[in-house]
Amino acid sequence: MFTRRTFGKLFAGLAVASPAVVRALPVRKVIVVGAGAAGLTAAYHLKKQGVDVRGLEASDRWGGRVKRLSGFSTVPLDLGAEWIHDDPTILGHILAKGDNDLGVETIPYDPQTFRFWHDGALNKADMLRHAYEEVKFRDTTWFGFFERFVVPDILQDIQLGAEVTAIGRASDGVSVRTRDGSVLEADRVLITVPISMLRNAAIAFQDGLDASRLDDLADIPFGGGFKVFLKFKDRFYPDILLEGSRWQILNGETWDSKIYYDASLRKPTEDNFLGLFTVAAGDLPRARLSDEAMMQSVLDELSEIFGGVVRQSFERAQVQNWSQEPFIQGSYSMSDESDQTHRDILAPIDGRVFFAGELLGGDARSTVHGAAFSAIEAIEAMQSV
């Protein structure tokens, strides 16, 4: 999702991703920790190379911060990552298929009406329609992309409810211990969990594996975040509603973002559903609320802005509080450090332990495709060891 930082940079043009290249891997067995975008992509390419791959996912579902809401509208919604943030050809590159048309329909996300809520007044700023455009899925989601193209090849290789607690040496490879006491061995391990888990030392490194560099992750902000979808009988809201003055938002250099948006814009549906996307590098009080309390807080806020039509038209809502997901605990990395700094912190350990994830996405940091491409880079890095 775009942030205030995006507005501050006047919506720089989309960058086409470089083609993914995946060569043959000399190792025979790899354990992938985490089954989000990076973990799924890694397992997919490893399996294609004939590597014995085992995915270990702590939660009871695959996808990580990619999650689908079905049954809320006539089209599925993304409870997590939603925007493609690049040219749609990146979908083919994630699969190492180049610019091939995968048959996935996308739409331009080009809001036409912008409003700013500031000092108790709604201010119009429709001129922004000339400056901002992104890409979204038309009738599927990021979850649907992985479900269709990636997961069928690796589902039998992913173990859910397998929380990794420790990693150590094992002869020339690694040993991986899970919460239930199971110990697995492999030639290499690829860790793709959110950096929040590494910062919290959720995984112990043993047998002389020096993971002291990971302490520096404490200096990399990992934002809190949540999304709320609200369904209404009537459409009384603009395409985009932002809080604060136009000057603050257009000139702000911050990762924090609180944006109401028409989530049905350009979608093949007659439903009216409004999305609220909120992330912050600092304190996020609403993220501490229960789902019911958060929904009521949002309705109160919208009622202050638009009046009685909000509750008169309201039908139902769905809350996804990423800050309270036990194995995620937030949204995404919000770092202003150089890409090299991230790579130095998450460099391979002892030629056995590798890392991938959205923090290592380079220019595509904090995005799904950035996470996916980092997994491909990590697999290539294994070849040099």
Secondary structure, DSSP 4 states (H G I P E B T S, - for coil): ---HHHHHTT-PPP-PPPPP-----S-SEEEEE--SHHHHHHHHHHHHTT-EEEEEESSSSS-TT--EE-SSSSS-EESS-----S-TTHHHHHTT-TT---S--EEEE----EEEEETTEEEE-GGGGGT--EEEESS--HHHHHHHHTHHHHGGGEEET--EEEEEEETTEEEEEETTS-EEEESEEEE-S-HHHHHTT-SEE-TT---GGGGGGGGS-B-EEEEEEEEESS--S-SEEEES-HHHHHH---S-EEEEEETTTTSS---EEEEEEEEESS--GGGGS-HHHHHHHHHHHHHHHHTTHHHHHEEEEEEEEGGG-TTT-SS-B---S-HHHHHHHT--BTTTEEE-SGGG-GGGTTSHHHHHHHHHHHHHHHTT-
